[in-house]
Amino acid sequence: MISERSNIRLQALAFVVSIILMAVKFFAYFVTNSNAILSDAFESIINVVAGAFALYSIILAAKPRDRDHPYGHGKVEFLSAGLEGALIIIAGIFIIGKSFYNFFIFRELQQLELGILLIAISGIVNFGMGKLLEKRGLRTHSQAMSADGKHLLSDAYSTFGLLAGLMLVYFTGLNWLDNVVAILFGIIIIITGFKVLRKSISGIMDEADFELLENLIGILNQARREEWIDIHNLRAIKYGPVLHVDCHVTLPWYYDLRESHDASEKLAEMIRKEAGRNVEFFIHNDPCVPDSCKICRMKNCAVRQHDFEKKIEWNLETVLRNSKHRV
């Protein structure tokens, strides 16, 4: 299992690399006067700021829960992603404004070959680092690291597109195309920022992650036991790398406290094992009622009052409902 310290080291490396690449891109702008290259350089400022906050967020999210933060510090990762999205949008707006300005205040392009070479190298490095961060973030369920990885990948893709535009300018000699390319990529950058910001807000607002919930329901269906007569009111909230899950489980009314506890622990342990992440599970045990017999599949129940009639399928529609299921 990957340690939190390993994540911190990787994010620190990404932060240092982003500073170096920012310097390279601004150097490329100063030697070429290219607005398209400037758009890439300004996005690098966002990379540095966002990388710094992502590093801080990962360090803070790794801290254990305390009295003031009973659910831990993982929510800060959503703030990191939100700040990154907002900064990306601001950079895109500035790039578009600067490009329109240079339609009227013309600056001659120079040493475009050197600029193309430097931007190509920075794009390749960004792509590799972005892939590494995204893969690690998804594997360790780090929202901040995953968002930073996606941002670096989008930056790399825009850089590759930017290179195509610069090559077009180089071979045609039409310098005004430089501003057009910069505007196009300013729009792409703004769209990327809105996507990152939208995902961050949904996390802060505890918006239901239906893909995650479907995965949890699939795990429950795969290991479904007869004594789990019914599961409802399933909810899941992400706190950084920690997943908080709670639900109601209907068990036979004659189970004593120890039997109910053991059944709930088996369910929770199975989720933790199959989900492959740190899961905090809170289960509310409900006793079965006479109507529960119609959906109960227990074969050796001595107090059954109704015959089994129908198996309730566990899916998003049934398991998220806040009430016991009945035929």
N, C-alpha and C positions, 0 to 999 in steps of 0.2 A: 504493500500500500504506500502511495506517495505521501511523504510527510509535508506538513504545513511549512516547515523550514525550507524544504526544497522548492515549494511554490514561491516563497519570498525571494530566494536566490535567483530564480528564473525571471521574476518580474523586475528585480533590480538590474539584471543583465539587459533586459529589454529597455529599461529606462536609460541606461548608459548608451546603448546603441542608438536610441532615438535622439540623444543630444548630438552625437557624432554625425548622424545623417542630416540633422537640421543644419549643422554648420556646413556640410558639404553642399546642400541644396542652396543655401544663401550665397555661398561662394559662386556656385554655378549661375545664379541670377546676376550677381554683380559683374561677372565677366561677359554675360550675354545680353543683358537688359531685356530678357524675355519675360513677359507677363505670365505666360503659361508655366514657366519654371517658378516664377514667384508664387503662383497659386499652390504649387506643390510644396514650396518652402514654408508658406504660411500654415499649411496643414501640418507640417512637421512641428510647428510651435504647439499645435493642439496635441500632437503625439507626446511631446515632452510633458506638458501640463497634465494631460490625462494619465500618462504613465506614472507620473509622480503620485497622483491621487490614488491610482489603482494600487500602487505599492503600499501606500499608507493604509488603504482599505483592507488589503490582504493581511497586513500586519495586525490591524485592529480586529479584524474578523477572527483571527486565530486566537485571540485572548479568550480565556474561559469565561463562562457566565459568572456574574456576581450579583450582589443584592440589588444594585441599581439597574442591572440588565439581566433579568431572570431568563430571557430567551437567548442570551448571548449578544454578540456585537455584529452579527452577519449582515444585518440590514444596511450597514454602511456601504456595502458593495453596490447596492442599488443607487445610492447617492453618487457614488463614483461614476457609474454608467450614465446617470442623468447629467452630471457636469460635463462629461465627455461629449454627450449628444448636443448639449447647448453650445459648447465651444466649437464643435464641428459646424453647426449652423451659422454661427457668427463669422467663422473663417470663410465659408462659402459666400456669404453676403458681401464681405469685404473684397473677395477676389473678383466678383462680378462688377462691383462698383469701380474697382481699379482698372479693369479691362475696358469698361465703357469710357472711362476718363482718357485712356490712352488711344482711343479712336480719334480724339481731338488733339491731344498732346502727344505727338508721335516721337518715338525713340528708336533709333537705328539698332537693329540686332547685330551682334558681333560674336565671334568665336563660338558659333552654334555647335560645331563639332565637339568641342570640349564639354559644353553644357549637356549635349545628348549623352556622351559617355558617362559623365558623373551621375546624371539622373537614372540611367540604365542600371548602374551599379547599386545605387540606393534602392531602386525598385526591387531588385533581386534580393537584397538583404532584408528589406521590409517584408517581402513575401515569405521568406523562410522563417523570420521571427514571428510573423503573424500566424502562420500555420502551427508553429510550436506552441504559442500561447493559447490558440483556440483549442487545440487538441488536449492540452493539459487542463484548461479551464473546464471543458466538457467532462473530462475524466474525473476531476476532483470537485465538480459542481461549484466552481468559483465564478460567480456572475461577473465580477470585476475583471478577472483575467480573461474570460471568454469574450467580454465586450471589447477589451483592449486588443485582443487577437483579431476580432472581426474588423475593428477599425484599421489596424495595420494592413489587413488583407485588402480592404476597400481602398486604402491608400496606395497599395501596390498595384491593384488593378487600374486605378485612375492614372498612376504613373506610366503603366504600359500603354494606355490609351493616349496619354500625353506625349509619349515618345513617338507614336504614330503621327500625331499632329505636328510635332517638331520636324519629323522627317519630311512631311508634306511641305512645310514652310521652307525647309532647307533646299529641297529639289525644285520647288516652283519659284522661289524667290519672292513670293507674295507675303510680305511681313504682316499685313493686317490679319492674316489667318491665325497668327499667334494669339490675338485678342479673342477671336472666335473660339479657339480651342480652350482658352482659359475660362470663358463664360460657360461653355458646355460642361466643363469639369467643376465649375463652381456650383452649377445646378445639381450635378451628381453628388457632390459633397453635402449639399443642403438636404437632399433626400436621405442620404445615409445618416445624417445627424438626427433627422426626425424619427427614423426607425429605431436608433439607439435610445433616444429620449422616450419614445413611446413604450419600449420594453421596460425601461427603468421605472416609469410612472406606474405601469401595471404591477410591477413587483412591490413598490412602495404601498400601493393601494390594495395589496393582497388579492389581485384579480385571479380568478380561477385559471389554473393551467390545465386545460382539458387533456393535453397530450400526456402530462404527468399523471393525471387522475386515471386515464385509460390504462396506463402502464401498471398502476397500483391495482386496479380492478382486475387486470389480466393475471397478476400474481395471485390475487385472492381466488380467482376462478380455478387456477391451475392446482392449488392445494386445498380446495374447498373440503371441509369436514362436515359430517352429519350433524354434529352438535352445534355448529354455527348455523343456527336455524335461519337467521336473517342478519344482514348488515345494512345499515342505513345511516344517513347524515354523515357521510364520509367527506372530510375536508383535509386539504393539504396546504401548508404555507412554507415558503422557503425563507430561511434565515442564513444567507450566505451558503456555505457548504452543508449546513444542517437542514434536514427536512422535518418539519413538525406535522404530524398526522394525527387526527382524532376521528373517532367514529363511534357508533352505537352497535353493539352486538347482542342479538337475542340468543339467550342460552336457556336450557331446560330449567324451569322454575324450581325444581327440587335439588339443583346443584347447591352444595354448601359453599361457603366463602372460598375455601381452598380450591375446590374444583373449578369455580368460576375464574379465580385468579390464574390457575394453571392453563385454562383454555385461552384466556386473553393473552398470556405470555407466549404461548405457542404461536398465536396469530401474529403478535408483534415481532417475535424473533424471525419468523418466516419472511415477513416484509423486509426486515433489516438485511437479511441474508440475500434475498433475491434482488433488492433494489440497489445493492452495491454501494451504499452510502450511509452516512451517519443519520439515523432516523430516530426521532423522539416521538414515541407513540403514547397517546392517551386514549384509553378505551372505556366507554361507559357500558356497563353490562345491564341489559334489560331482561327480566324474566319473561318466558313465553306465556301467552294467554290462550284460552280455548281456540280462538280463531287461527292461532299459529299452527295448530295441528294439520290444517289443510295444506300447508306449504312445508311441513317438517318431514324430512326423509329418514329420521331415526327409526330403525327397524325393530328395536327391542325396548320400546317405551311402554312401561307398565301402566301409565296413567293417561294414555292417549284418549281423547274424547271425540275426535273426528278422524275419518280416514284421510290419507294423503290424497290430494287432488291435483296439485300442480307445482312444478318446480319454478321458482321465481328466478329469472335470468338476472345475473348481476351485470349491470351496464351503467352508463352515465345517467340514464333516465331514472333507473330504480334505486341505485345506491346513494345518489346525492340527495334523495328525498328525505325530509326530516319527519318521517313517520314510519311505524312498523308496516310491513307489507301484508296484505290480505288478498285472498282470492275474491 
